[in-house]
Amino acid sequence: MRKALLIGSFLFMIAPGLPAQSIGSYLGDEAILMAQTKQVNQFFRRFNCEESPDGKRYYPGDSLFRDPDLRNRYISVLFDNQNANITDQIKQDFIRTVNGRENPTFLDFHGGEWFAEVTTKFIYRGTEMPLTLFLQLQEEEVGSKWVITNVYFEPFSKLFFNSGQNGMKFLHPMSHELDFMNLIHVFKDKNEIELYTSREYHPDFLTLFIYEVKNGNLAFKTVQQVKFHFFQVPDWYFELVDFNRPAANSGWLIANLLKINTEEKELMLKFIYHE
């Protein structure tokens, strides 16, 4: 039941409801342009109370650097206020978790447990189609870089998961006595080949993606949308999305917020990756 509610909450991403919150009530009469969180790095700094709404950086030793009271106000304006699914109670619980006096949690750009989901358009065998790339930061000896870690592409998914007969096809345990001549049955229907693999088998869409690109069957066209998935806060998940609208409550904002345990985290990752 809790898993069903978790998925339901995840699907209910943006809904009309709460009125736009006035950033001025928290931070003074800042210009809308200044109030917008225009960069992802800026979201990190504001979430951690390392930058003011007018772009002034706070550094260790500054009186306002990570100040708990000021941080409460800063985090409060980093939510998408047009999503009624992010209730005031959920916000308060989340802020109490990340800004606890004894054990606060700060986002770390190089701390892992967050990754990008990039919706793109590719030309696949002459037809324009959506394709989702998942990327994460990989630390190097000097600096870091974004790397592609996973891919979701509907034609790949249909190719491998369209039979629904897992466990109904098998090679007899005495097949070795027949020199495995019954392999002819495995290759009789190309749509059922994966049914003869081990239960641990999982298709590697990233390798298939690279193969198709190298063979000229997939050609990149454009990026349509970017979002980020965060698991850095213990027992919480949130999604970061860029909202382009003429209001203070715009830019990079928390668009989905859920309290999750370890089991639900694994469920969430499978949901995000379409597994």
Residue pairs with C-beta under 8 A, 6 or more apart in sequence:
2 264
3 264
3 267
6 258
6 260
6 264
6 267
6 268
7 267
7 271
9 85
9 256
9 258
10 256
10 258
10 268
10 271
12 85
13 83
13 85
13 239
13 255
13 256
14 80
14 82
14 83
14 255
15 82
15 83
15 84
15 85
16 82
16 84
17 82
17 83
17 84
17 85
18 81
18 82
18 83
18 84
18 86
19 81
20 81
20 82
20 247
20 248
20 249
21 76
21 77
21 81
21 249
22 248
23 30
23 35
23 53
23 77
23 248
23 249
24 30
24 248
26 73
26 74
26 76
26 77
27 35
27 52
27 53
27 73
27 74
27 77
30 53
30 54
30 248
32 246
32 247
32 248
32 250
34 53
34 54
34 55
35 53
35 77
35 248
36 248
36 250
36 251
37 43
37 46
37 78
37 251
37 252
37 253
38 251
38 252
39 252
40 228
40 240
40 252
41 109
42 51
42 251
42 252
43 78
43 240
43 251
43 252
44 50
44 107
44 109
45 51
45 57
46 53
46 74
46 75
46 78
47 74
47 75
47 78
47 98
47 106
47 107
48 66
48 71
48 106
48 107
49 58
49 64
49 65
49 66
49 67
49 70
49 71
49 74
50 57
50 58
50 59
50 65
50 66
51 57
51 58
52 58
52 64
53 74
58 64
58 65
58 66
59 65
64 70
66 104
66 106
68 99
68 101
68 104
71 99
71 104
72 95
72 99
75 95
75 98
75 99
76 91
76 95
77 248
77 249
78 253
78 254
79 86
79 91
79 253
79 254
79 257
80 86
80 241
80 243
80 249
80 253
80 254
80 255
81 249
82 249
83 255
83 256
85 256
86 254
86 256
86 257
90 257
90 259
91 257
93 259
94 233
94 236
94 238
94 257
94 259
97 105
97 233
97 234
97 235
97 236
98 104
98 105
98 106
98 233
98 236
99 105
105 232
105 233
105 234
107 114
107 230
107 232
108 232
109 137
110 137
110 139
110 144
111 232
112 136
112 137
112 232
113 230
113 231
113 232
114 136
114 228
114 229
114 230
114 231
114 232
115 134
115 135
115 136
115 149
115 228
115 229
116 134
116 135
116 136
116 146
116 226
116 227
116 228
116 229
117 132
117 133
117 134
117 226
117 227
117 228
117 229
117 272
118 132
118 133
118 134
118 135
118 223
118 225
118 226
119 130
119 131
119 132
119 223
119 224
119 225
119 226
120 130
120 131
120 132
120 133
120 220
120 221
120 222
120 223
120 224
121 128
121 129
121 130
121 131
121 221
121 222
121 223
121 224
122 128
122 129
122 130
122 131
122 153
122 218
122 219
122 220
122 221
123 129
123 218
123 219
123 221
124 131
124 153
124 155
124 212
124 217
124 218
125 217
128 221
129 153
129 154
129 155
130 154
130 224
131 151
131 152
131 153
131 209
131 218
132 151
132 152
132 153
132 274
133 148
133 150
133 151
134 148
134 149
134 150
134 151
134 152
134 272
134 273
135 146
135 147
135 148
135 149
136 146
136 147
136 149
137 144
137 145
137 146
137 147
138 144
138 145
138 146
138 147
148 206
149 206
150 205
150 206
150 273
151 205
151 206
151 208
151 209
152 205
152 273
152 274
153 205
153 209
156 203
156 205
156 208
156 209
157 205
157 274
160 194
160 203
162 191
163 191
163 192
163 194
163 195
165 192
165 195
166 195
167 195
168 195
169 192
169 195
169 196
170 195
170 196
171 180
171 182
171 183
171 185
171 186
171 196
172 182
175 182
186 193
186 196
187 193
194 201
194 203
202 275
209 218
212 218
213 219
226 242
227 239
227 240
227 241
227 242
227 255
228 239
228 240
229 237
229 239
229 240
229 272
230 237
230 238
230 239
230 240
231 237
231 265
235 259
235 260
235 261
236 257
236 258
236 259
236 260
237 256
237 257
237 258
237 260
237 265
237 268
238 254
238 255
238 256
238 257
238 258
239 254
239 255
239 256
239 257
240 252
240 253
240 254
240 255
241 252
241 253
241 255
242 251
242 252
242 253
243 249
243 250
243 251
243 252
243 253
243 255
244 250
258 264
258 268
260 268
269 275
